[in-house]
Amino acid sequence: MIEQVFEEEERRNILRIPLGVQPRKDSLYWNFSSTGMYTVKSGYRLAKKRKRRRPRWGTETGSSCTREGNSQSWNFLWGLNMKQKLKHFIWKCLHGVLPVNGVIQERCSKGDHMCKCCGENTETIEHCLFLCDHAKVIWKAAPLNWDGLENARQFEEWNGDPRVAVEKALREWREYQEAQEWERGTEGGHATKDKGLSGWRKPRAGWVKVNSDAALHLKADRAGWGMVARDWLGRLRGAWAVPNLSCASSKVEEAKALREAMLVAQQQGWRRAEFEVDCSQVVKAVCSEEEDVEIATIVHDIRMLQLKFDECCFTFTNRVNNFVSHKLAKVAITLEHNTEWKENFPVWLLDQVQADCKGDHPPIL
């Protein structure tokens, strides 16, 4: 019905709206404030923003910032606690004006477009920062668990837009900083943080730990959720790969994956469960009294599902400790139907589980 009535862009936006799985009355949210409540201040800011977007006589429609990036990303960029020259460097990357050889040759028809470091490819912004062998070595040494930059196909999915790559870097770095600053909370429904990088850790005796993760394929407008359950003895209890035929933001998909993991745990009859994810924003939203407008509906479902367990807690961990569910999420993107493994596990999955427990897995870039 949606495909027949609406245009492609409208259809995608409709399908990205997160729907609840628990009975709840509809609520109204003001999408231009962090609390979801309308304030005169937020309304005034919106009015000013829309006024700036109006074209002036003889000028292009909209400013460069409104054309290339949302206001949240820009506010975060200029508010970073770093030197101004670094902010301007990121700004140039977002606008595609960093003077690499490829950009100079395209705009001025001067110089050699090839990369001087590797001499194998055109020196585009994405090649210079991510795809060049010299750049990959630097990323491997960086304190970031960044997936999706191992080959050029990921950039083809982003249509070669360097802004998307750099915005992903900003988002990942922000989550890394939040994780480092976040103090360990209390258990029993509150969040705890696993600071270790030594691999997956067993839950408490009598508990089952369910790890979940989400993966996005922007070009195909698809997402995948991966879940893996292990008990306090480290035994594999089940694995699930769930495709999603629409693709929202990474935070929304991570929240959906966590909700799906709780539904799976409930169906399996597990009464004491620990749910571990690698998105600190989702764990904070679940354990905080403040509402996150973007995932408020999903968080409400999670809190209602939490009441159906005898004991339940949520844990944040680094991506390197969540490798199996991440791999399953990647697999889910390629599937048409939900897939589960409960007894006969494929060899590749068993190998991934064993490597995950030891913290010995391929590097995530």
NORVENVEN-V569266 format. One record per pair of residues at least 12 apart in sequence whose ideal C-beta (glycine too) atoms are under 10 Angstrom apart, sorted by the first residue. I is the first residue (numbers start at 1). GAP is how many residues later the second one is. D is the distance in whole Angstrom. If there is no record, write none. Layout:
BEGIN
[[I;GAP;D] [I;GAP;D]]
END
This chain:
BEGIN
[[2;12;6] [2;13;7] [3;12;10] [8;213;9] [11;210;10] [11;235;9] [12;209;6] [12;234;7] [12;235;8] [12;236;9] [13;233;10] [13;235;10] [14;232;9] [15;206;8] [15;229;9] [15;230;7] [15;231;4] [15;232;9] [15;233;9] [16;205;9] [16;207;10] [16;230;6] [16;231;7] [16;232;4] [16;233;8] [16;236;7] [16;237;10] [17;229;9] [17;231;8] [17;235;9] [17;280;9] [18;230;7] [18;231;10] [18;234;6] [18;235;9] [18;237;7] [18;238;7] [18;241;9] [18;276;8] [18;277;7] [18;278;9] [18;279;5] [18;280;5] [18;281;10] [18;283;9] [19;237;10] [19;278;7] [19;279;9] [19;282;9] [20;239;9] [20;276;10] [20;277;5] [20;278;7] [20;279;10] [20;280;6] [20;281;5] [20;284;9] [21;235;10] [21;238;7] [21;239;9] [21;241;10] [21;242;7] [21;276;9] [21;277;9] [21;279;10] [21;280;5] [21;281;10] [21;283;9] [21;284;8] [22;237;9] [22;275;9] [22;278;7] [22;279;5] [22;280;9] [22;281;9] [22;282;4] [22;283;7] [23;281;9] [24;273;8] [24;276;6] [24;277;8] [24;280;8] [26;271;10] [27;264;10] [27;269;8] [27;270;8] [27;273;9] [29;262;8] [29;264;5] [29;265;9] [29;267;7] [29;268;9] [30;12;7] [30;13;8] [30;16;9] [30;263;8] [31;15;10] [31;262;6] [31;263;8] [32;13;7] [32;14;5] [32;17;9] [32;39;10] [32;261;9] [33;12;9] [33;13;9] [33;260;8] [34;256;8] [34;257;9] [34;258;8] [34;259;7] [34;260;10] [35;255;7] [35;256;6] [35;257;9] [35;258;7] [36;254;10] [36;255;6] [36;256;9] [36;257;4] [36;258;9] [36;260;6] [37;254;9] [37;256;9] [45;26;9] [46;25;10] [49;17;8] [49;22;7] [50;16;10] [52;13;9] [52;14;7] [53;13;5] [53;14;9] [64;27;10] [64;30;9] [64;31;6] [64;33;10] [65;12;10] [65;26;9] [65;29;9] [65;30;9] [67;28;9] [68;26;6] [68;27;6] [68;28;8] [68;93;9] [68;95;6] [68;99;10] [69;22;10] [69;25;6] [69;26;9] [69;94;6] [69;95;10] [69;97;10] [69;98;7] [70;97;9] [73;21;8] [73;90;9] [73;93;9] [73;94;6] [73;97;7] [73;98;8] [74;17;9] [74;20;9] [76;91;9] [76;94;7] [76;95;9] [76;98;7] [77;13;6] [77;14;7] [77;17;8] [77;89;9] [77;90;9] [77;93;7] [78;12;10] [78;13;9] [80;90;8] [80;93;9] [80;94;9] [80;97;10] [81;96;9] [89;77;10] [90;76;6] [90;77;9] [90;79;8] [90;80;7] [91;75;9] [92;33;9] [92;70;10] [92;74;10] [93;32;6] [93;33;9] [93;35;9] [93;36;7] [93;69;6] [93;70;7] [93;72;8] [93;73;5] [93;74;9] [93;76;9] [94;31;10] [94;67;10] [94;68;8] [94;69;5] [94;70;9] [94;71;10] [94;72;6] [94;73;7] [94;76;9] [95;30;10] [95;67;9] [95;68;7] [95;71;10] [96;28;9] [96;29;6] [96;30;10] [96;64;10] [96;65;8] [96;66;6] [96;67;7] [96;70;10] [97;28;9] [97;65;10] [98;26;9] [98;27;5] [98;30;8] [98;31;8] [98;64;8] [98;68;10] [99;26;10] [100;13;9] [100;15;8] [100;22;9] [100;23;5] [100;24;6] [100;25;6] [100;26;10] [100;27;8] [100;28;5] [100;29;9] [100;62;10] [101;12;5] [101;13;7] [101;14;7] [101;15;7] [101;21;7] [101;22;4] [101;23;9] [101;26;9] [101;27;8] [102;12;9] [102;13;9] [102;19;9] [102;20;5] [102;21;5] [102;22;4] [102;23;8] [102;24;10] [102;25;8] [102;26;8] [103;19;10] [103;20;8] [103;21;8] [103;22;7] [103;25;10] [103;59;10] [104;19;9] [105;17;8] [105;18;9] [106;16;9] [106;18;9] [111;12;10] [115;12;6] [115;13;7] [115;16;9] [115;17;6] [115;18;10] [115;19;9] [115;20;10] [116;12;10] [116;16;10] [117;15;6] [117;16;8] [117;17;5] [117;18;8] [118;13;9] [118;14;5] [118;15;5] [118;16;7] [118;17;9] [120;12;9] [120;13;8] [121;12;10] [121;31;9] [124;31;9] [124;36;7] [124;38;7] [125;35;9] [125;36;10] [125;37;4] [125;38;9] [125;40;8] [125;41;8] [126;23;9] [126;26;8] [126;28;9] [126;29;5] [126;32;9] [126;34;7] [126;35;9] [126;36;5] [126;38;9] [126;39;6] [126;40;9] [127;25;8] [127;28;9] [127;35;10] [128;34;9] [129;20;9] [129;33;8] [129;36;7] [129;37;8] [129;40;8] [130;16;9] [130;18;10] [130;19;5] [130;20;9] [130;22;9] [130;24;9] [130;25;8] [130;32;9] [130;35;6] [130;36;10] [130;39;9] [130;235;8] [131;18;7] [131;19;9] [131;20;8] [131;21;6] [131;23;9] [131;24;7] [131;34;10] [135;14;9] [136;13;8] [136;14;8] [136;227;10] [136;229;7] [139;30;10] [139;224;9] [139;226;5] [140;223;6] [140;224;10] [140;225;7] [142;27;10] [142;31;9] [142;34;10] [142;223;9] [143;30;9] [143;33;7] [143;37;9] [143;54;10] [143;175;10] [144;25;8] [144;28;6] [144;29;7] [144;31;10] [144;32;6] [144;175;9] [144;220;9] [144;221;8] [145;27;8] [145;30;10] [145;31;8] [145;52;9] [145;133;8] [145;173;6] [145;174;3] [145;175;5] [145;176;9] [145;177;9] [145;178;9] [145;181;9] [145;218;9] [145;219;5] [145;220;9] [146;22;8] [146;23;7] [146;26;6] [146;27;9] [146;30;9] [146;173;8] [146;217;10] [146;218;7] [146;219;5] [147;21;10] [147;25;9] [147;66;10] [147;68;8] [147;172;7] [147;176;10] [147;179;7] [147;182;10] [147;183;8] [147;216;10] [147;217;5] [147;218;7] [148;17;9] [148;20;8] [148;24;10] [148;67;9] [148;68;9] [148;182;10] [148;216;9] [148;217;8] [149;16;8] [149;19;9] [149;20;9] [149;215;10] [149;216;5] [150;212;9] [150;213;9] [150;214;9] [150;215;5] [151;214;10] [153;66;10] [154;14;10] [154;63;10] [154;64;9] [154;65;10] [154;211;10] [156;63;8] [157;59;9] [157;60;6] [157;61;6] [157;62;4] [157;63;8] [158;60;6] [158;61;7] [159;59;9] [159;60;7] [161;57;10] [164;54;7] [168;82;9] [171;78;9] [171;79;7] [171;80;9] [171;110;9] [172;78;10] [172;147;9] [174;106;9] [174;107;9] [175;75;10] [175;76;10] [175;103;8] [175;104;7] [175;105;6] [175;106;7] [175;141;10] [175;143;10] [175;144;9] [176;104;9] [176;142;9] [176;143;10] [177;103;10] [178;102;5] [178;103;7] [178;106;8] [178;138;9] [179;14;7] [179;15;10] [179;16;8] [179;99;9] [179;100;10] [179;101;5] [179;104;10] [179;137;7] [179;138;9] [179;139;7] [180;13;10] [180;15;9] [180;100;10] [181;99;10] [182;13;10] [182;98;6] [182;101;9] [182;102;8] [182;134;7] [184;132;10] [185;98;9] [185;99;10] [185;102;7] [185;128;9] [185;129;9] [185;130;10] [185;131;9] [186;101;10] [186;127;9] [187;17;9] [187;87;9] [187;124;9] [187;126;5] [187;127;10] [187;128;9] [188;123;7] [188;124;8] [188;125;6] [189;97;9] [189;98;7] [189;114;9] [189;117;6] [189;118;10] [189;120;9] [189;122;8] [189;123;6] [189;124;6] [189;125;8] [190;93;9] [190;96;9] [190;97;5] [190;98;10] [190;123;7] [190;124;8] [191;86;10] [191;89;8] [191;91;10] [191;92;5] [191;93;7] [191;94;10] [191;95;7] [191;96;4] [191;97;9] [191;122;8] [191;123;5] [191;124;7] [191;125;6] [192;82;9] [192;84;9] [192;91;9] [192;95;10] [192;121;7] [192;122;8] [192;123;5] [192;124;8] [192;125;10] [193;87;8] [193;90;8] [193;122;7] [193;123;5] [193;124;8] [193;125;9] [194;82;8] [194;84;10] [194;121;6] [194;122;7] [194;123;4] [194;124;7] [194;127;6] [194;128;10] [195;121;10] [195;122;9] [195;123;8] [196;121;8] [196;122;8] [196;124;10] [196;125;7] [196;163;8] [197;120;9] [197;121;6] [197;122;10] [197;123;6] [197;124;7] [197;162;7] [198;122;9] [198;123;8] [198;159;10] [198;160;8] [198;161;5] [198;162;10] [199;121;8] [199;122;6] [199;124;9] [199;156;8] [199;157;6] [199;158;6] [199;159;5] [199;160;3] [199;161;7] [199;162;8] [200;28;9] [200;30;7] [200;34;8] [200;76;8] [200;117;8] [200;120;10] [200;121;6] [200;122;8] [200;123;8] [200;124;8] [200;125;10] [200;153;8] [200;155;10] [200;156;5] [200;157;5] [200;158;9] [200;159;8] [200;161;10] [201;33;10] [201;73;10] [201;75;9] [201;114;9] [201;116;8] [201;120;7] [201;156;9] [201;158;10] [202;28;7] [202;29;8] [202;30;5] [202;31;7] [202;32;6] [202;33;10] [202;72;10] [202;155;8] [203;27;8] [203;28;7] [203;29;5] [203;30;10] [203;31;10] [203;69;8] [203;70;8] [203;71;5] [203;73;9] [203;110;9] [203;112;9] [204;28;6] [204;68;8] [204;70;8] [204;107;9] [204;109;9] [205;26;9] [205;27;5] [205;28;9] [205;67;9] [206;25;9] [206;26;6] [206;65;9] [206;66;6] [206;104;10] [206;105;9] [207;24;7] [207;25;6] [207;63;8] [207;64;9] [207;65;5] [207;66;7] [207;67;6] [207;104;8] [207;105;10] [207;106;9] [208;21;6] [208;22;7] [208;23;5] [208;24;8] [208;27;10] [208;29;6] [208;30;9] [208;57;7] [208;60;8] [208;62;5] [208;63;9] [208;64;7] [208;65;5] [208;66;7] [208;67;10] [209;19;9] [209;20;7] [209;21;6] [209;22;8] [209;23;8] [209;25;10] [209;28;9] [209;56;10] [209;61;10] [209;64;7] [209;65;5] [209;66;8] [209;67;6] [209;104;10] [209;106;8] [210;17;6] [210;18;7] [210;19;5] [210;20;8] [210;27;9] [210;28;9] [210;30;9] [210;48;9] [210;50;10] [210;51;5] [210;52;8] [210;54;7] [210;55;5] [210;58;9] [210;60;8] [210;63;6] [210;64;7] [210;65;5] [210;66;7] [210;67;10] [210;115;9] [211;15;8] [211;16;7] [211;17;5] [211;18;8] [211;19;8] [211;28;10] [211;46;10] [211;50;8] [211;63;9] [211;64;8] [211;65;5] [211;66;7] [211;67;9] [211;104;9] [211;106;8] [211;110;8] [211;111;5] [211;112;9] [211;113;7] [211;114;4] [211;115;9] [211;117;9] [211;145;9] [212;13;7] [212;14;7] [212;15;5] [212;16;8] [212;17;10] [212;28;9] [212;30;10] [212;42;8] [212;43;10] [212;44;9] [212;45;4] [212;46;5] [212;47;9] [212;48;7] [212;49;4] [212;50;9] [212;52;9] [212;63;7] [212;64;8] [212;65;6] [212;66;9] [212;67;9] [212;70;10] [212;110;8] [212;113;5] [212;114;10] [212;116;9] [212;117;8] [213;12;7] [213;13;5] [213;14;8] [213;15;9] [213;40;9] [213;41;7] [213;44;6] [213;45;9] [213;48;9] [213;63;10] [213;64;7] [213;65;6] [213;66;8] [213;106;8] [213;109;6] [213;110;9] [213;111;9] [213;112;4] [213;113;4] [213;114;9] [213;115;7] [213;116;5] [213;117;9] [213;119;10] [214;12;8] [214;28;10] [214;30;8] [214;33;10] [214;34;9] [214;36;7] [214;37;9] [214;38;9] [214;39;4] [214;40;5] [214;41;8] [214;42;7] [214;43;4] [214;44;9] [214;46;9] [214;63;9] [214;64;10] [214;65;8] [214;68;10] [214;111;9] [214;112;9] [214;115;5] [214;118;9] [214;119;10] [215;29;10] [215;32;10] [215;35;9] [215;38;8] [215;39;10] [215;42;9] [215;110;10] [215;111;7] [215;112;9] [215;113;9] [215;114;4] [215;115;5] [215;116;9] [215;117;7] [215;118;6] [216;28;9] [216;31;5] [216;32;9] [216;33;9] [216;34;6] [216;37;6] [216;38;10] [216;113;9] [216;117;8] [217;30;7] [217;113;9] [217;116;5] [217;117;9] [218;29;7] [219;28;9] [220;25;10] [220;27;8] [220;113;8] [220;114;10] [221;23;10] [221;24;8] [221;25;6] [221;26;5] [221;27;10] [222;21;7] [222;22;7] [222;23;6] [222;24;7] [222;25;6] [222;110;9] [222;111;5] [222;112;9] [222;113;10] [223;19;9] [223;20;8] [223;21;4] [223;22;8] [223;23;7] [223;24;5] [223;25;7] [223;26;10] [223;27;9] [223;29;9] [223;30;5] [223;31;10] [223;33;8] [223;34;9] [223;106;8] [223;109;8] [223;110;7] [224;17;7] [224;18;7] [224;19;5] [224;20;7] [224;23;10] [224;29;9] [224;33;9] [224;102;10] [224;104;8] [224;105;5] [224;106;6] [224;107;7] [224;108;3] [224;109;4] [224;110;8] [224;111;7] [225;15;8] [225;16;8] [225;17;4] [225;18;8] [225;19;7] [225;28;7] [225;29;9] [225;31;6] [225;32;4] [225;33;9] [225;34;9] [225;35;5] [225;36;8] [225;100;8] [225;103;8] [225;104;6] [225;107;6] [225;108;10] [225;113;9] [226;13;8] [226;14;7] [226;15;6] [226;16;8] [226;31;7] [226;34;10] [226;35;9] [226;96;9] [226;98;8] [226;99;4] [226;100;6] [226;101;7] [226;102;3] [226;103;3] [226;104;7] [226;105;7] [226;106;6] [226;107;10] [227;12;7] [227;13;4] [227;14;8] [227;15;7] [227;30;7] [227;31;9] [227;33;7] [227;34;5] [227;35;10] [227;36;10] [227;37;6] [227;38;9] [227;48;9] [227;97;9] [227;98;6] [227;101;7] [227;102;9] [227;105;9] [227;113;9] [228;12;8] [228;13;10] [228;33;9] [228;48;10] [228;94;9] [228;95;10] [228;96;5] [228;97;5] [228;98;10] [228;99;9] [228;100;6] [228;113;9] [228;121;8] [228;124;9] [228;125;7] [228;128;8] [229;32;8] [229;35;7] [229;36;7] [229;39;7] [229;41;8] [229;44;8] [229;46;10] [229;96;10] [229;113;9] [230;94;9] [230;123;7] [230;126;9] [230;127;8] [231;39;9] [232;40;9] [232;42;10] [234;119;9] [234;120;10] [234;123;6] [235;118;10] [236;88;9] [236;105;9] [236;106;9] [236;107;10] [236;109;6] [236;113;8] [236;114;7] [236;117;6] [236;118;10] [237;28;10] [237;31;7] [237;33;8] [237;105;8] [238;26;8] [238;27;9] [238;30;7] [238;32;10] [238;102;7] [238;103;7] [238;104;5] [238;105;9] [238;107;9] [239;85;7] [239;86;8] [239;88;10] [239;89;6] [239;92;10] [239;100;9] [239;101;7] [239;102;5] [239;103;8] [239;106;7] [239;107;9] [239;110;6] [239;111;10] [239;113;9] [239;114;8] [240;17;10] [240;20;8] [240;21;8] [240;24;6] [240;85;9] [240;88;7] [240;92;8] [240;98;7] [240;99;7] [240;100;5] [240;101;8] [240;102;9] [241;84;10] [241;86;9] [241;87;5] [241;88;7] [241;89;9] [241;90;5] [241;91;4] [241;92;9] [241;93;9] [241;94;6] [241;96;10] [241;97;7] [241;98;5] [241;99;8] [241;100;9] [241;108;10] [242;14;9] [242;15;8] [242;18;6] [242;19;10] [242;22;9] [242;86;9] [242;87;9] [242;90;5] [242;93;8] [242;95;9] [242;96;5] [242;97;8] [242;98;9] [243;86;10] [243;88;9] [243;89;5] [243;90;6] [243;91;8] [243;92;5] [243;93;7] [243;94;7] [243;95;7] [243;96;9] [244;12;7] [244;13;9] [244;16;9] [244;85;10] [244;88;8] [244;89;9] [245;91;9] [247;86;9] [248;46;9] [248;47;9] [249;45;7] [249;46;9] [250;29;7] [250;31;9] [250;32;10] [251;28;7] [251;30;5] [251;31;6] [251;34;8] [251;41;8] [251;43;6] [251;44;6] [251;47;10] [252;30;9] [252;42;6] [252;43;6] [252;45;10] [252;46;7] [253;26;9] [253;29;10] [253;42;10] [253;45;10] [253;76;9] [254;23;6] [254;24;8] [254;25;4] [254;26;10] [254;27;8] [254;28;5] [254;29;9] [254;41;9] [254;44;10] [254;75;10] [255;22;9] [255;24;8] [255;26;9] [255;27;5] [255;28;10] [255;30;7] [255;31;8] [255;37;9] [255;39;9] [255;40;4] [255;41;10] [255;42;9] [255;43;4] [255;44;7] [255;46;9] [255;47;7] [256;26;10] [256;39;9] [256;42;6] [256;45;9] [256;46;10] [257;18;10] [257;20;7] [257;22;9] [257;25;9] [257;41;10] [257;68;8] [257;71;10] [257;72;7] [257;75;9] [258;17;6] [258;18;9] [258;19;6] [258;21;8] [258;24;6] [258;25;8] [258;28;8] [258;37;10] [258;40;8] [258;41;9] [258;43;10] [258;44;6] [258;47;10] [258;56;8] [259;16;10] [259;23;10] [259;27;10] [259;36;10] [259;38;10] [259;39;6] [259;40;9] [259;41;10] [259;42;5] [259;43;5] [259;45;10] [259;46;7] [260;78;9] [261;12;9] [261;14;6] [261;15;9] [261;16;8] [261;41;10] [261;44;10] [261;64;8] [262;13;6] [262;39;8] [262;40;6] [262;42;10] [262;43;4] [262;44;7] [262;46;9] [262;47;8] [262;50;8] [262;52;10] [263;38;9] [263;42;7] [264;76;8] [265;40;9] [265;43;9] [265;44;8] [265;47;9] [266;39;6] [266;42;6] [266;43;8] [268;74;9] [270;39;8] [270;40;9] [270;42;10] [271;37;9] [271;38;6] [271;39;4] [271;40;7] [271;41;9] [272;37;7] [272;38;6] [272;39;4] [272;40;7] [272;41;9] [273;33;9] [273;36;6] [273;37;9] [273;38;8] [273;39;6] [273;40;8] [273;41;10] [274;37;9] [274;38;8] [274;39;5] [274;40;8] [274;41;6] [275;27;9] [275;30;10] [275;31;9] [275;34;10] [275;37;7] [275;38;7] [275;39;5] [275;40;7] [276;37;9] [276;38;8] [276;39;4] [276;40;8] [276;41;5] [276;45;8] [276;46;7] [276;49;9] [277;37;7] [277;38;8] [277;39;7] [277;40;7] [277;45;7] [277;48;8] [278;37;10] [278;38;7] [278;39;6] [278;40;6] [278;41;5] [278;42;9] [278;43;8] [278;44;4] [278;45;10] [278;47;9] [278;48;8] [279;37;8] [279;40;9] [279;43;10] [280;36;5] [280;37;10] [280;38;10] [281;13;9] [281;14;8] [281;35;10] [282;13;7] [282;16;9] [282;17;8] [282;20;9] [282;32;8] [282;34;9] [283;31;5] [283;32;7] [283;33;5] [283;34;10] [284;30;10] [284;32;8] [285;13;9] [285;14;5] [285;17;9] [286;12;9] [286;13;6] [286;16;5] [286;17;7] [286;20;8] [286;28;6] [287;12;10] [287;16;10] [287;26;9] [287;27;6] [287;29;10] [302;12;8] [318;46;10] [319;45;6] [320;36;9] [320;39;7] [320;41;7] [320;43;8] [320;44;6] [321;35;8] [321;36;10] [321;38;7] [321;40;10] [322;34;8] [322;42;10] [323;29;7] [323;30;9] [323;32;7] [323;33;5] [323;36;9] [323;37;10] [323;38;5] [323;39;8] [323;41;7] [324;25;7] [324;27;10] [324;28;5] [324;29;6] [324;30;10] [324;31;9] [324;32;5] [324;33;9] [324;37;9] [325;27;10] [325;31;9] [326;26;10] [326;30;10] [326;35;10] [326;38;8] [327;21;8] [327;22;8] [327;25;6] [327;26;10] [327;29;9] [327;34;9] [327;35;10] [328;13;9] [328;21;8] [328;24;9] [331;17;9] [331;18;9]]
END
